[in-house]
Amino acid sequence: MKKVLFCALCLAFCVATGVPQDCKKAEYSADQQKYMETALQKFTACQLPLDGGCRGALAQALDQIYGVKDFGADAKYLTPAQIATKAASDWEHLGAASDQEALKKAQTAANCGRAVIAVLAGENGGHVAIILPGPLTTSNGWKLQVPNSASFFTHNPGKSFSGKPLSYSFPKAEGIEIYAKK
């Protein structure tokens, strides 16, 4: 009996140590923060209607910060509506923003250095926000713990931001889907 118990404990230990329990935590580096601040300053100066360079600011930020080229490169970046379509087919779906577990997964993935986005697809283009490394914070409006984010508002560039809760990007959690780069 002792041998069986010993073997079971050894097997459990081997399985537990063989599966990664945590990721390598990624810090939002000073260079990444500086890039985001500069990109937001440039974006807030964009005039409506946005030209192609301004519409691609979010995709360019994903490229510069995470090296994600899924949404374009070399000044030919996809718009937020095009990003929403591509992410739904090519990225890992973490869940709906109305689900607390999906929000936790999103923040954990961002804290581990993965590119993560929140997408509200709509007939008029929708909106995409980037989940940034940081803590979950309470959203009184959503009644959930929400991840840190950055948002490039194509309908009102002056309201764009970085380093605020995801609930600043969207008035409600319903209809928002969260994706992480595979």
Rosetta silent file (secondary structure, phi, psi, omega in degrees, C-alpha in Angstrom):
SEQUENCE: MKKVLFCALCLAFCVATGVPQDCKKAEYSADQQKYMETALQKFTACQLPLDGGCRGALAQALDQIYGVKDFGADAKYLTPAQIATKAASDWEHLGAASDQEALKKAQTAANCGRAVIAVLAGENGGHVAIILPGPLTTSNGWKLQVPNSASFFTHNPGKSFSGKPLSYSFPKAEGIEIYAKK
SCORE:     score description
SCORE:     0.000 S_00000001
   1 L     0.000  -40.455  179.383    0.000    0.000    0.000 S_00000001
   2 H   -63.563  -37.951  179.036    2.854    2.355    0.846 S_00000001
   3 H   -63.714  -41.267  179.650    4.433    1.677   -2.559 S_00000001
   4 H   -64.384  -45.231  178.771    1.149    2.525   -4.332 S_00000001
   5 H   -62.668  -44.494  178.282    0.787    5.745   -2.344 S_00000001
   6 H   -60.644  -44.929  179.409    4.429    6.633   -2.969 S_00000001
   7 H   -63.491  -40.017  179.062    4.026    5.962   -6.729 S_00000001
   8 H   -64.317  -41.705  178.365    0.838    8.046   -6.840 S_00000001
   9 H   -65.795  -41.393  178.256    2.579   10.957   -5.116 S_00000001
  10 H   -63.139  -43.433  178.827    5.566   10.701   -7.482 S_00000001
  11 H   -62.655  -44.478  178.722    3.255   10.636  -10.498 S_00000001
  12 H   -61.652  -41.487  178.725    1.324   13.647   -9.207 S_00000001
  13 H   -63.747  -44.377 -179.241    4.582   15.533   -8.608 S_00000001
  14 H   -63.546  -42.765  179.133    5.890   14.709  -12.096 S_00000001
  15 H   -65.399  -44.116 -178.161    2.660   15.802  -13.755 S_00000001
  16 H   -64.814  -38.062 -178.767    2.501   19.006  -11.700 S_00000001
  17 H   -82.899  -20.476 -179.809    6.084   19.989  -12.450 S_00000001
  18 H   -79.488  -19.274 -179.155    5.870   18.981  -16.102 S_00000001
  19 L  -102.859  127.211 -179.714    3.010   21.389  -16.835 S_00000001
  20 L   -61.817  127.491 -178.595    3.847   25.087  -16.699 S_00000001
  21 L   -93.118  -20.700 -177.249    1.991   26.648  -13.805 S_00000001
  22 L  -150.617  157.978  178.954    2.839   30.235  -14.571 S_00000001
  23 L   -93.410  171.880  171.251    4.168   32.278  -17.406 S_00000001
  24 L   -78.692  114.608 -177.230    7.204   34.435  -17.532 S_00000001
  25 L   -64.241  134.636 -178.930    5.785   37.726  -16.330 S_00000001
  26 L  -110.064  129.264  176.077    6.248   40.528  -18.827 S_00000001
  27 L   -88.748  148.312  173.351    6.616   44.088  -17.729 S_00000001
  28 L   -80.190   97.511 -170.072    5.224   46.944  -19.781 S_00000001
  29 L   -64.917  161.805  177.936    8.667   48.371  -20.491 S_00000001
  30 H   -60.329  -38.535  178.223    9.568   52.054  -20.417 S_00000001
  31 H   -65.247  -40.345  178.150   10.160   51.924  -24.193 S_00000001
  32 H   -65.996  -42.011  178.150    6.719   50.394  -24.762 S_00000001
  33 H   -62.733  -43.065  179.974    5.090   53.006  -22.526 S_00000001
  34 H   -64.151  -43.027  177.754    6.926   55.792  -24.333 S_00000001
  35 H   -59.051  -46.920 -177.945    5.886   54.402  -27.714 S_00000001
  36 H   -62.321  -42.699  178.451    2.242   54.202  -26.590 S_00000001
  37 H   -61.280  -45.012  179.720    2.300   57.764  -25.219 S_00000001
  38 H   -65.104  -43.948  179.363    3.817   59.088  -28.447 S_00000001
  39 H   -62.008  -40.938  178.855    1.387   57.100  -30.609 S_00000001
  40 H   -67.421  -39.214  177.364   -1.566   58.416  -28.590 S_00000001
  41 H   -60.736  -45.488  178.120   -0.305   62.009  -28.850 S_00000001
  42 H   -63.286  -42.831 -176.949   -0.044   61.678  -32.623 S_00000001
  43 H   -66.491  -40.085 -178.828   -3.432   59.972  -32.830 S_00000001
  44 H   -65.815  -19.233  177.074   -5.245   62.594  -30.739 S_00000001
  45 L   -84.277   -7.150 -179.833   -4.050   65.210  -33.251 S_00000001
  46 L   -65.124  142.208  178.893   -5.781   63.360  -36.121 S_00000001
  47 L  -100.196  146.363  175.097   -8.629   65.213  -37.774 S_00000001
  48 L   -83.637  144.321   -8.519  -11.960   63.679  -38.745 S_00000001
  49 L   -69.940  146.371 -176.605  -12.539   62.039  -41.103 S_00000001
  50 L   -68.282  140.191  172.672   -9.460   59.955  -40.338 S_00000001
  51 L   -84.505  175.485 -177.229   -6.975   59.239  -43.082 S_00000001
  52 H   -58.199  -38.396  179.693   -5.460   55.771  -43.527 S_00000001
  53 H   -63.497  -38.562  179.670   -2.478   56.545  -41.310 S_00000001
  54 H   -75.915  -39.531 -179.944   -4.677   57.513  -38.399 S_00000001
  55 H   -62.967  -27.326 -178.407   -7.142   54.625  -38.833 S_00000001
  56 L   -90.656    9.346 -175.012   -4.262   52.150  -38.599 S_00000001
  57 H   -59.929  -41.459 -179.292   -2.859   53.490  -35.303 S_00000001
  58 H   -65.386  -45.759  178.683   -4.114   50.589  -33.194 S_00000001
  59 H   -62.473  -38.458  178.647   -2.721   47.969  -35.589 S_00000001
  60 H   -66.257  -37.853  177.649    0.580   49.835  -35.710 S_00000001
  61 H   -63.625  -42.508  177.500    0.712   49.874  -31.884 S_00000001
  62 H   -61.906  -37.703  177.771    0.188   46.088  -31.786 S_00000001
  63 H   -65.040  -50.833 -175.417    2.995   45.732  -34.316 S_00000001
  64 H   -69.161  -39.220 -175.085    5.418   48.006  -32.424 S_00000001
  65 H   -84.365  -42.629 -174.852    4.669   46.765  -28.890 S_00000001
  66 H  -110.571   -5.478 -177.108    4.046   43.044  -29.467 S_00000001
  67 L    71.639   19.328 -179.443    5.564   42.432  -32.894 S_00000001
  68 L   -85.154  116.070 -179.171    2.144   41.324  -34.156 S_00000001
  69 L  -106.065   12.459 -178.988    1.982   41.809  -37.890 S_00000001
  70 L   -60.514  -25.680 -172.267   -1.401   40.096  -38.330 S_00000001
  71 L  -110.509   21.171  176.239   -3.073   43.438  -38.930 S_00000001
  72 E   117.903  174.756  179.072   -0.649   44.927  -41.438 S_00000001
  73 E  -166.246  164.545  175.203    2.814   46.421  -41.660 S_00000001
  74 L    52.921   51.783  176.299    4.813   49.154  -43.351 S_00000001
  75 L    68.975   10.828  175.763    2.097   51.833  -43.213 S_00000001
  76 E  -118.826   73.769 -175.813   -0.560   49.453  -44.590 S_00000001
  77 E  -100.668  149.874  178.100   -2.455   48.646  -41.410 S_00000001
  78 L   -73.724  155.138  175.477   -5.988   47.298  -41.049 S_00000001
  79 L   -79.530  166.204  176.713   -8.771   49.416  -39.598 S_00000001
  80 H   -55.030  -39.473  179.237  -10.431   48.429  -36.296 S_00000001
  81 H   -63.923  -40.463  178.425  -13.353   46.839  -38.199 S_00000001
  82 H   -69.093  -35.771  176.806  -10.940   44.748  -40.268 S_00000001
  83 H   -62.532  -43.639 -179.916   -9.016   43.782  -37.122 S_00000001
  84 H   -56.957  -44.790 -179.996  -12.251   42.561  -35.514 S_00000001
  85 H   -64.889  -46.306 -177.499  -12.921   40.251  -38.457 S_00000001
  86 H   -67.167  -42.530 -179.233   -9.387   38.872  -38.618 S_00000001
  87 H   -61.978  -39.118 -178.932   -9.087   38.310  -34.848 S_00000001
  88 H   -62.293  -26.653 -178.473  -12.337   36.346  -34.774 S_00000001
  89 H  -101.116  -26.176 -171.631  -10.907   33.858  -37.264 S_00000001
  90 H  -113.367  -14.676 -175.999   -7.177   33.753  -36.449 S_00000001
  91 L  -106.825  164.378  177.181   -6.742   34.487  -32.718 S_00000001
  92 E   -76.060  125.954  178.272   -7.649   32.517  -29.580 S_00000001
  93 E   -82.993  117.244 -179.388  -11.087   33.499  -28.287 S_00000001
  94 E   -87.850  -20.451  179.380  -10.838   34.023  -24.514 S_00000001
  95 E   133.576 -174.363 -179.900  -14.527   34.759  -24.052 S_00000001
  96 E   -86.733  147.483 -179.838  -16.996   37.570  -23.647 S_00000001
  97 L   -67.924  -13.837  176.652  -16.125   40.683  -21.638 S_00000001
  98 L   -81.473   -3.330 -179.658  -19.263   40.097  -19.565 S_00000001
  99 L  -103.929  117.031 -177.431  -17.590   36.934  -18.179 S_00000001
 100 H   -57.721  -38.187  179.518  -15.272   37.560  -15.218 S_00000001
 101 H   -63.595  -38.966  177.761  -13.157   34.498  -16.063 S_00000001
 102 H   -64.456  -39.083  178.274  -12.539   35.799  -19.601 S_00000001
 103 H   -65.503  -39.936  176.731  -11.431   39.157  -18.169 S_00000001
 104 H   -63.659  -44.918  178.639   -9.027   37.378  -15.783 S_00000001
 105 H   -59.919  -41.154 -179.068   -7.637   35.300  -18.664 S_00000001
 106 H   -62.455  -47.018 -179.115   -7.170   38.470  -20.714 S_00000001
 107 H   -66.884  -40.206  177.548   -5.226   40.267  -17.992 S_00000001
 108 H   -61.306  -45.932  179.932   -3.124   37.184  -17.249 S_00000001
 109 H   -61.277  -43.981  178.439   -2.296   36.746  -20.937 S_00000001
 110 H   -63.826  -40.071  178.945   -1.313   40.427  -21.262 S_00000001
 111 H   -67.323  -19.920  177.815    0.794   40.176  -18.112 S_00000001
 112 L   -94.085    8.157  175.451    2.560   37.196  -19.722 S_00000001
 113 L    90.102    6.750  178.528    3.501   39.267  -22.764 S_00000001
 114 L   -85.058  147.591  173.096    0.789   38.081  -25.146 S_00000001
 115 L   -75.806  127.929 -178.373   -1.045   40.501  -27.417 S_00000001
 116 E  -134.742  136.841  178.389   -4.681   40.686  -26.269 S_00000001
 117 E  -132.072  152.697  172.571   -7.534   42.737  -27.706 S_00000001
 118 E  -111.586  131.345 -171.376  -11.153   43.440  -26.829 S_00000001
 119 E  -125.552  129.488  169.602  -13.429   43.738  -29.856 S_00000001
 120 E  -115.952  102.142 -179.642  -16.865   45.231  -30.323 S_00000001
 121 L   -82.875  136.190 -179.869  -17.860   44.398  -33.884 S_00000001
 122 L  -147.146  162.619  179.443  -20.520   46.634  -35.356 S_00000001
 123 L   -62.605  -29.530 -179.011  -22.162   47.579  -38.611 S_00000001
 124 L   -97.447   23.033  175.535  -20.527   51.010  -38.402 S_00000001
 125 L   111.507  -32.720  179.974  -17.029   49.658  -37.843 S_00000001
 126 L    74.814 -164.044 -178.295  -16.963   48.719  -34.176 S_00000001
 127 E  -151.407  145.974  177.259  -14.115   49.357  -31.779 S_00000001
 128 E  -128.929  134.686  174.741  -10.967   47.516  -30.653 S_00000001
 129 E  -120.742  149.741  176.935   -9.014   48.100  -27.422 S_00000001
 130 E   -95.037  132.201  173.226   -5.611   46.685  -26.467 S_00000001
 131 E   -86.539  124.352 -178.286   -5.308   44.897  -23.125 S_00000001
 132 L  -103.352  157.877  172.426   -2.089   46.075  -21.479 S_00000001
 133 L   -57.715  146.632  179.615   -0.069   44.519  -18.652 S_00000001
 134 L   151.509 -171.227 -179.119   -1.284   45.634  -15.252 S_00000001
 135 L   -91.427  160.845  167.065   -3.763   44.774  -12.534 S_00000001
 136 L   -75.839  142.409  176.448   -7.467   44.068  -12.715 S_00000001
 137 E  -130.805  155.002 -178.530   -9.480   46.963  -11.289 S_00000001
 138 E   -73.892  131.350  172.284  -13.094   47.255  -10.231 S_00000001
 139 E  -107.333  114.335  178.317  -15.507   48.755  -12.726 S_00000001
 140 L   -66.215  -34.630  179.485  -18.579   50.128  -10.987 S_00000001
 141 L   -69.237  -41.289 -178.712  -20.381   50.390  -14.327 S_00000001
 142 L   -87.039  -19.319 -175.197  -19.648   46.821  -15.390 S_00000001
 143 L    59.365   38.040 -179.586  -19.767   45.374  -11.855 S_00000001
 144 E  -142.798  162.628  169.460  -16.685   43.330  -12.755 S_00000001
 145 E   -84.667  124.363 -173.587  -12.925   43.353  -12.281 S_00000001
 146 E  -119.553  152.322 -179.110  -11.578   44.622  -15.613 S_00000001
 147 L   -76.482  165.170  174.496   -8.126   44.595  -17.255 S_00000001
 148 E   -72.444  146.684 -175.092   -5.832   47.518  -17.992 S_00000001
 149 E  -151.980  171.469  171.066   -6.198   48.864  -21.529 S_00000001
 150 E  -134.070  146.532 -176.925   -5.427   51.358  -24.268 S_00000001
 151 E  -142.271  133.351  174.795   -7.946   52.668  -26.756 S_00000001
 152 L  -109.974  101.737 -176.991   -7.722   54.575  -30.031 S_00000001
 153 L   -82.775  109.293 -177.705  -11.187   56.085  -30.618 S_00000001
 154 L   -73.863  -18.917  177.963  -11.639   56.548  -34.360 S_00000001
 155 L   -88.936  -16.713  179.862  -14.849   58.544  -33.862 S_00000001
 156 L  -156.644   78.592 -174.987  -13.227   60.923  -31.345 S_00000001
 157 H   -53.769  -31.537 -177.664   -9.402   60.712  -31.311 S_00000001
 158 H   -64.213  -18.970  179.634   -9.098   63.247  -28.470 S_00000001
 159 H   -92.778    2.654 -178.758  -10.664   60.784  -26.012 S_00000001
 160 L   -65.937  154.208 -174.937   -8.091   58.061  -26.702 S_00000001
 161 E  -155.531  171.158  171.958   -6.063   56.800  -23.737 S_00000001
 162 E  -141.866  143.231  175.010   -3.620   54.283  -22.324 S_00000001
 163 E    83.322   26.435  176.182   -3.466   52.763  -18.852 S_00000001
 164 E  -121.160  161.249  178.741   -7.143   52.875  -17.901 S_00000001
 165 E   -59.157  150.849 -179.654   -9.607   50.081  -17.169 S_00000001
 166 H   -55.935  -29.429 -179.330  -11.227   48.383  -20.159 S_00000001
 167 H   -65.516  -13.835  173.594  -14.589   49.803  -19.087 S_00000001
 168 H   -74.448  -22.415 -178.529  -13.333   53.249  -20.237 S_00000001
 169 L   -82.042  -31.178 -173.031  -13.294   51.881  -23.797 S_00000001
 170 L  -135.208  136.483 -178.338  -16.826   50.521  -23.848 S_00000001
 171 L   -67.304  -27.011  178.442  -19.951   51.708  -22.002 S_00000001
 172 L  -145.623  159.675 -176.477  -21.043   48.120  -21.226 S_00000001
 173 L   -78.471  -24.208 -175.831  -19.501   44.658  -21.325 S_00000001
 174 L   -64.043  136.649  177.054  -22.180   43.060  -23.489 S_00000001
 175 L    89.015   -4.129 -178.246  -21.206   42.422  -27.098 S_00000001
 176 E   -99.840  130.199  177.654  -17.452   42.635  -26.503 S_00000001
 177 E  -113.453  146.817 -176.063  -15.311   39.596  -27.293 S_00000001
 178 E  -115.568  132.886 -177.846  -11.741   39.110  -26.120 S_00000001
 179 E  -129.941  145.479  175.365   -8.982   37.542  -28.208 S_00000001
 180 E  -123.461  145.647  177.415   -5.327   36.683  -27.557 S_00000001
 181 L   -61.711  130.658 -179.735   -2.619   36.060  -30.124 S_00000001
 182 L   -71.062    0.000    0.000   -2.126   32.294  -30.511 S_00000001
